[in-house]
Amino acid sequence: MRSDARANRDKVLAAAEEIFGTAGADASTDDVARRAGVGIGTVFRHFPTKRDLLEATVVRHFEQLTEEVSGAGTTLDDALRRLISTGATKIALINRLVALDEFSAPAERASKALKAAVRARLREEQEAGVIRPDVTVEEVYLLVRALANVATTVDPSTVDRAVEVILDGLKIADRS
């Protein structure tokens, strides 16, 4: 793919994530094109159907989160805050894809890679004695989903405080 075409594709996906994250997965591809600063033909050249655009947006979202979670210096705290702050977008996109048909293989692979990265980060901090050893990645995901589902409907400071409460509950109590 030419570099200008790749740049346009990236602009479209970034715009799609933003548009779908704020207006929901039913937002128009025209809105995505406008936000990306490209013509609607450019959007459809890269993504022939809206479903293709939604799927590519989900995959890109998961891949970026996986990279962030796996990054050196990233803590479980950092990872959970990021997952919660972007969770509403992810949930809206996934729900729309599932409503259209089954979850695609690329989206499924990207989802599993993210969960594996979160699991690895969790284990790393459990082995370091920071996080309780009895916490599972499924429990962490449940907490993330719960907060992500309400994050856009309550005061941000309440969400921040709830995140603090959850993070405190995951950590091993300081015995000093």
BALUMRO-452506 format. One record per residue (C-alpha): x, y, z; chain; residue number from 1. Coordinates in steps of 0.25 Angstrom, whole numbers, plus 5000, padded with zeros to 4 digits. Each point is the difference from the previous one (the first is absolute). Example, Ala and Ser with C-alpha at 12.3 -4.5 7.8 and 13.67 -1.06 7.14 Angstrom:
2
5049; 4982; 5031; A; 1
5006; 5014; 4998; A; 2
END
This chain:
176
5000; 5000; 5000; A; 1
5005; 5014; 4996; A; 2
5004; 5009; 5012; A; 3
4989; 5010; 4997; A; 4
4990; 4989; 4999; A; 5
5005; 4994; 5013; A; 6
4999; 5014; 5007; A; 7
4986; 5002; 4995; A; 8
4996; 4986; 5005; A; 9
5006; 5004; 5014; A; 10
4992; 5013; 5000; A; 11
4987; 4994; 4996; A; 12
5002; 4989; 5011; A; 13
5004; 5011; 5011; A; 14
4988; 5008; 4996; A; 15
4991; 4988; 5000; A; 16
5004; 4997; 5014; A; 17
4997; 5014; 5005; A; 18
4987; 5001; 4992; A; 19
4995; 4986; 5004; A; 20
5005; 5003; 5014; A; 21
4992; 5012; 5002; A; 22
4988; 4999; 4991; A; 23
4999; 4985; 5001; A; 24
5002; 4989; 4989; A; 25
4988; 5005; 4992; A; 26
5007; 5013; 4997; A; 27
5001; 5002; 4985; A; 28
5012; 4997; 4991; A; 29
4999; 5014; 4995; A; 30
5003; 5005; 5014; A; 31
5012; 4992; 5000; A; 32
5005; 5005; 4987; A; 33
4998; 5014; 5004; A; 34
5007; 4998; 5013; A; 35
5012; 4993; 4993; A; 36
5000; 5011; 4990; A; 37
4999; 4991; 4988; A; 38
4989; 4997; 4990; A; 39
4989; 4990; 5002; A; 40
5006; 4992; 4988; A; 41
5013; 4999; 5008; A; 42
4993; 4994; 5011; A; 43
4993; 4990; 4991; A; 44
5013; 4997; 4992; A; 45
5006; 4995; 5013; A; 46
4987; 4994; 5007; A; 47
4990; 4996; 4989; A; 48
4989; 4998; 5011; A; 49
4997; 5007; 5013; A; 50
5002; 4986; 5007; A; 51
5014; 5000; 4994; A; 52
5003; 5014; 5006; A; 53
4994; 4995; 5014; A; 54
5008; 4988; 5000; A; 55
5013; 5007; 4996; A; 56
4998; 5010; 5011; A; 57
4998; 4989; 5010; A; 58
5012; 4993; 4996; A; 59
5008; 5013; 5000; A; 60
4995; 5003; 5014; A; 61
5004; 4987; 5005; A; 62
5013; 5000; 4994; A; 63
5003; 5014; 5005; A; 64
4996; 4996; 5014; A; 65
5008; 4987; 5000; A; 66
5012; 5008; 4996; A; 67
4998; 5010; 5012; A; 68
4997; 4989; 5010; A; 69
5013; 4992; 4995; A; 70
5008; 5012; 5000; A; 71
5012; 5002; 5010; A; 72
4997; 5008; 5012; A; 73
4985; 4998; 4999; A; 74
4994; 4995; 5013; A; 75
4987; 4993; 5002; A; 76
4994; 5013; 5005; A; 77
5004; 5007; 4987; A; 78
4994; 4988; 4992; A; 79
4987; 5000; 5008; A; 80
4998; 5015; 4999; A; 81
5002; 5000; 4985; A; 82
4991; 4988; 4998; A; 83
4989; 5007; 5008; A; 84
5002; 5013; 4993; A; 85
4998; 4994; 4987; A; 86
4991; 4989; 5003; A; 87
4987; 5007; 4996; A; 88
5005; 5001; 4986; A; 89
5004; 4986; 5000; A; 90
4987; 4995; 5005; A; 91
4992; 5008; 4990; A; 92
5008; 4995; 4988; A; 93
5000; 4986; 5005; A; 94
4985; 5000; 5003; A; 95
4997; 5006; 4986; A; 96
5009; 4989; 4993; A; 97
4994; 4989; 5008; A; 98
4986; 5005; 4996; A; 99
5004; 5000; 4985; A; 100
5005; 4986; 5001; A; 101
5010; 4991; 5008; A; 102
5013; 5006; 5005; A; 103
5011; 4999; 4989; A; 104
5012; 4992; 5001; A; 105
5009; 5013; 4999; A; 106
4993; 5006; 5011; A; 107
5000; 4988; 5008; A; 108
5015; 4998; 4999; A; 109
5002; 5015; 5004; A; 110
4991; 4998; 5012; A; 111
5007; 4988; 5004; A; 112
5014; 5006; 4999; A; 113
4995; 5012; 5008; A; 114
4995; 4991; 5011; A; 115
5013; 4992; 5000; A; 116
5008; 5013; 5002; A; 117
4991; 5004; 5012; A; 118
5002; 4986; 5005; A; 119
5015; 5001; 4999; A; 120
5000; 5014; 5006; A; 121
4991; 4994; 5012; A; 122
5010; 4988; 5002; A; 123
5012; 5009; 5000; A; 124
4995; 5009; 5011; A; 125
4994; 4988; 5008; A; 126
5014; 4993; 4999; A; 127
5006; 5014; 5005; A; 128
4991; 4999; 5012; A; 129
4992; 5013; 4996; A; 130
4987; 4994; 4996; A; 131
4992; 4989; 5008; A; 132
5004; 4986; 4994; A; 133
4985; 4996; 5000; A; 134
4996; 5010; 4990; A; 135
4996; 4994; 4986; A; 136
5000; 5007; 4987; A; 137
4986; 4997; 4999; A; 138
4997; 5008; 5012; A; 139
5008; 5012; 4995; A; 140
4992; 5000; 4987; A; 141
4987; 4999; 5007; A; 142
5004; 5012; 5009; A; 143
5005; 5008; 4987; A; 144
4987; 4997; 4993; A; 145
4992; 5004; 5011; A; 146
5007; 5014; 5002; A; 147
5001; 5002; 4985; A; 148
4985; 4998; 4998; A; 149
4997; 5011; 5010; A; 150
5012; 5009; 4997; A; 151
4992; 5009; 4990; A; 152
4988; 5002; 5009; A; 153
5006; 5004; 5013; A; 154
5009; 5011; 5005; A; 155
5014; 4997; 4996; A; 156
5005; 5003; 5014; A; 157
4991; 4989; 5005; A; 158
5006; 4990; 4989; A; 159
5014; 5004; 5004; A; 160
4997; 4997; 5015; A; 161
4993; 4987; 4997; A; 162
5013; 4996; 4992; A; 163
5008; 5004; 5012; A; 164
4991; 4991; 5009; A; 165
5002; 4988; 4990; A; 166
5015; 5002; 4999; A; 167
5001; 5001; 5015; A; 168
4992; 4987; 5001; A; 169
5009; 4992; 4990; A; 170
5013; 5004; 5008; A; 171
5006; 4992; 5011; A; 172
4999; 5008; 5013; A; 173
5012; 5007; 5005; A; 174
5004; 4993; 5012; A; 175
5010; 5010; 5005; A; 176
END
